[in-house]
Amino acid sequence: MTFLSIAFLVSCANQNSNETADLSKDTAVFNQHVKNWKTAVSGFSLEDPEKVMSIFADSLKWNNPEALMNVNKTKADLTAAVNFYTGTFDNIKFTDDVYYGGSLYSSEKTEASPDGMRIYGNWSFTDPATGAEVAYKWMGVVRFNTAGKIYEFADWFDVSSIPSQIDGSYKR
């Protein structure tokens, strides 16, 4: 009886150490993905579109805020949008950002992988022509490949509020 008890305890201890090692590895991968995302964000602040785009895979499928679900655009489309924002606006900032990994409860594929990430935050920038301050809440869902590049990206925000914030007619 004592032998069985010891064997059971050793088995549980080995399982817990494997789970801890997997969790530690997943946490490190998740933290690297957050760091990669923040690299892209710093590209906006530096008005460096190449730095922004450096974290996106060539095979990128982008579901932009103006598209319906499952209407994907390409890396070239995202590059054009990034060039527009960095070339048009000043003082681009991403603040109050929070990051969540995996999708343990989902209507699609359920997984605990750190390669799927939800990002929330506030974007703000200045329109240099009018001096208007523009800000909006934003949410993104990204999936990273094994090379640490984003290959699927969907983001949501109120695109229509930008012109009305610039002309002063937007009401919060």
C-alpha positions in Angstrom: 0.0 0.0 0.0 2.8 2.4 0.8 4.5 1.8 -2.5 1.2 2.7 -4.4 0.9 5.9 -2.4 4.5 6.9 -3.2 4.0 6.0 -6.9 0.9 8.1 -7.0 2.5 11.1 -5.3 5.5 10.9 -7.7 3.2 10.7 -10.7 1.3 13.8 -9.5 4.5 15.7 -8.8 5.9 14.9 -12.3 2.6 16.0 -13.9 2.6 19.3 -12.0 6.2 20.0 -13.0 5.4 19.3 -16.6 2.4 21.6 -16.4 4.5 24.3 -14.7 7.2 24.0 -17.4 4.6 24.3 -20.2 3.0 27.3 -18.5 6.3 29.0 -18.0 7.1 28.4 -21.7 3.7 29.7 -22.8 4.1 32.7 -20.6 7.5 33.5 -22.2 6.0 33.1 -25.7 3.0 35.4 -24.8 5.4 38.0 -23.3 7.5 38.0 -26.5 4.3 38.5 -28.6 3.3 41.5 -26.4 6.9 42.9 -26.9 6.5 42.4 -30.6 3.2 44.2 -30.6 4.7 47.1 -28.6 7.5 47.3 -31.2 4.9 47.9 -33.9 3.2 50.5 -31.7 6.5 52.3 -31.2 6.7 52.5 -35.0 3.6 54.6 -35.0 5.0 57.0 -32.4 8.2 57.3 -34.5 6.3 57.7 -37.7 8.2 54.6 -39.0 5.7 52.5 -41.0 8.4 49.9 -41.8 8.8 49.3 -38.0 5.1 48.9 -37.7 4.9 46.4 -40.5 7.9 44.4 -39.3 5.8 42.2 -37.1 3.3 41.1 -39.8 3.8 38.0 -42.0 3.7 38.4 -45.8 0.7 36.0 -45.8 -1.3 38.4 -43.5 -5.1 38.2 -43.6 -6.4 41.5 -42.2 -10.0 42.1 -41.3 -10.1 45.9 -41.0 -12.6 47.9 -39.0 -14.6 48.9 -42.0 -15.0 45.3 -43.4 -17.6 42.7 -42.6 -16.4 39.6 -40.8 -14.6 37.2 -43.0 -13.7 39.9 -45.6 -10.0 39.9 -45.4 -7.4 42.3 -46.9 -3.7 41.7 -47.4 -0.4 43.0 -45.9 -0.3 45.5 -48.8 -3.7 46.9 -47.7 -2.5 47.2 -44.0 0.7 48.8 -45.2 -1.3 51.5 -47.1 -3.4 52.1 -44.0 -0.3 52.4 -41.7 1.3 54.8 -44.3 -1.9 56.9 -44.3 -1.9 57.2 -40.5 1.8 57.8 -40.0 1.9 60.3 -42.9 -1.2 62.2 -42.0 -1.3 62.5 -38.2 1.1 63.5 -35.5 1.7 62.3 -31.9 0.2 58.9 -32.4 0.0 57.0 -29.1 -1.5 53.7 -27.9 -2.3 53.9 -24.1 -4.2 52.0 -21.5 -3.2 48.8 -23.3 -4.1 45.3 -21.9 -3.3 41.9 -23.4 -5.1 38.5 -23.1 -3.8 35.3 -24.6 -5.6 32.1 -25.7 -9.3 31.5 -26.1 -10.3 28.9 -23.5 -14.0 29.7 -24.2 -14.7 30.5 -27.8 -17.4 29.9 -30.5 -14.5 28.9 -32.8 -11.5 26.7 -32.0 -11.0 26.4 -28.2 -7.3 26.7 -27.3 -4.9 27.8 -24.5 -2.2 28.7 -26.9 -0.3 32.0 -26.3 -0.2 32.5 -30.1 -3.7 34.0 -30.1 -4.0 37.3 -28.4 -6.6 40.0 -27.7 -5.4 43.5 -27.3 -7.4 46.5 -25.9 -6.4 50.1 -25.6 -6.9 53.7 -26.6 -5.4 55.2 -29.7 -4.9 59.0 -29.9 -3.3 61.4 -32.3 -3.3 65.0 -33.5 -4.5 66.3 -36.8 -1.7 68.8 -37.8 -4.0 70.8 -40.1 -6.5 71.7 -37.4 -4.7 70.8 -34.2 -7.7 68.6 -33.2 -7.0 65.8 -30.8 -8.5 62.5 -31.9 -9.0 59.5 -29.6 -10.9 56.3 -29.6 -11.2 52.9 -27.9 -9.7 50.0 -29.9 -9.7 46.2 -29.9 -7.6 43.8 -31.9 -7.4 40.1 -32.2 -4.1 38.7 -33.6 -2.6 35.3 -34.2 1.2 34.8 -34.3 3.0 32.1 -36.3 6.0 30.2 -35.0 8.3 33.0 -36.3 6.6 35.5 -34.0 4.9 37.3 -36.9 1.2 38.1 -37.0 -0.6 36.2 -39.8 -4.2 37.0 -38.8 -5.3 40.4 -37.6 -8.7 41.8 -37.0 -9.3 45.2 -35.4 -12.4 47.2 -34.4 -12.9 50.9 -33.7 -15.3 53.7 -34.7 -13.6 54.8 -37.9 -16.5 57.2 -38.6 -15.7 59.2 -35.5 -12.3 60.5 -36.8 -13.6 63.1 -39.3 -16.2 64.3 -36.8 -13.6 64.6 -34.0 -11.4 66.6 -36.4 -14.2 69.0 -37.4 -15.4 69.3 -33.8 -18.9 67.9 -34.3 -18.3 64.6 -32.5 -20.3 64.2 -29.2 -19.2 61.7 -26.6 
